[in-house]
Amino acid sequence: MSELHDMMARWAQPGVVDWIGVRPARAADIQVLDRAEIGDNGIEGDRGRNGKRAVTLIQAEHLPAIASCLGRDSIDPTLLRRNIMVRGLNLNGLKGREVRVGTAILRFTTICAPCSLMERLMGHGGYAAVRGHGGWCAEVVTPGTVAMGDTVQPVD
């Protein structure tokens, strides 16, 4: 194994679940939860897609960058329409990896690109502000439960 490969596989600390939300229908208001069940097809009560886009995650550290691009002090995570917000673990280094989120295991598959709703919900420039900061889509490897404060870490 190369030194670069070894460095890319390392992570400094586990993350923590900082926020959970579900989207019952397209463009419907987000329902914020303290706990959720993750089934084979994603989070129960969410309209998410099956397969590689079953669950969406975003890193809390990206919200200040999005807010800054919009000239705001902060951004409410409900505006981003993701399922789980994680703090303390660099999600961008986890593509293709299995990650334990609470008791569930997810596999990060592809970036979660912004949609046109970002412009409508955040105003002029919302779509562009989220580009590169929109988080990740994941498929469910092992169903389980996720709750606020749960640990998030790669499965080694």
N, C-alpha and C positions, 0 to 999 in steps of 0.2 A: 504494500500500500504506500502511496506517495505521501510526502509530508503535507502537501496541499490538501489531499483527500482527507488526511487525519484532522487537519485544522478545520476543514469544512464540516466534519462530523461532530465536532465538539460544541458544547453549549455550557454557559457559565453557571446558570442557576435555573431551577424550575420556575415556571410562570404561575400565575394565579388567575382564576376566573373572576373577572371584575364586573361583568354585566351579562345578562341573558335576555334574549327577546325572540318572539316568534311573529311571523307575518301570516295571519290567517287567510289572506287573499291578496292578490296583486293590488297595490296601492292602498290597502287597508292600513289602519293605524297599527303600530307595533304594540304588542302586549309584552310588558316587561315582567319577567319571572324571577323568583329566587331559586327555583329548582326546575329541572326538566328531564323528561325521559327521552333518550336517544334510541330510536328503534332502527331496524334495518334500513328504512327509507328516510331517516332524518329525525329531527326533533318533532315529537308529537305536538300537533296543533299548528305546525308550520306548513306553509304552502310550498316549501322548497322542493327542488327536483330530486328525483331518485338518482342513485349512482354517484358519479364523480362530483356532483354539486349538491349533495344531500344536506350538508351543514356548511354554513359560512362563518368564518372567524376573522376578527380584526384585532390589531394590536393597539392597546390604549395609547401607547406612545406616539401613534400617528395622528391622533385627534388634534393635538396642538398645532401640528404642521398644516393640517387641513384648515383649521380655524385661521391660522396666520395667512394662508393664501386667500382667504375671504375677508381679511381685515377684521376678524372677530377675536374676542378673548377666549371663547370656547365653542365647542360644538356638542350638541346633545347626541349621544350614540344612537338614539332612535332614528335620527335623520339618515344614518348610513345603512339602515335596513339589514344589518348582519345579525346572525344568531348569537354569537358568543364573542365577548371582548376579553382579551387576555392581557395581563400586565406582567412585565418582567422577563419575558422570553421572546427572542427575536424570531418571529414566525417566518420571516423571509428566508431563513436558513433551513427550513424544514420540508421543502418540496419533495414529494415522493416518499417521505418518511412516515412511519406510524407514530402517533402521538397519543398518549393517554390523557384524556380530558375527563376528570372525575373518574368514574369507573368504566367509561366507554373508551374504545380505541378507534381513532380516526386516521385516515391516510390523506395527507395534503396532496391535492391533485393539480390544481391550476389557480392562477391569480383570480381574484374576484373583481372583475372590472366594474367600473361604475356604469349605471344605466341612466337613461334620460330623466328619471325621477330626481336625481341629484340636483339637476338644474332647477327643477320646479320646487323642490323642498328647501334648497339652500339659496336660491336666487342666482343671478347672473354670475357665472364662473364656477358654480357648484360642481359641475361635471369635471372640469379641468382640475379643480382643487383636489378631488378624490383620486385622480389618476396617479398610480404609483403608490397610493396609500390605502387602497380599498380592501386589503386583506386577502384571504385564501378560501378556496372551496375545498371541501374534503368529502371523502366517501366513508361510510361506516364499515369498519372491519369487525368490531365487536360492540353490540348494543350495551347501553348502561345508563347511568344517571349522572347528571352534571348539576352542580349547585354552586352558588356564590361562594367564593373562597376556596374552591377545590384546586388542587394542584394540576398543572399542565406541564408535561414533560415528554420528550422523545422516548420511545420504547427501544432500548438497546439490546 
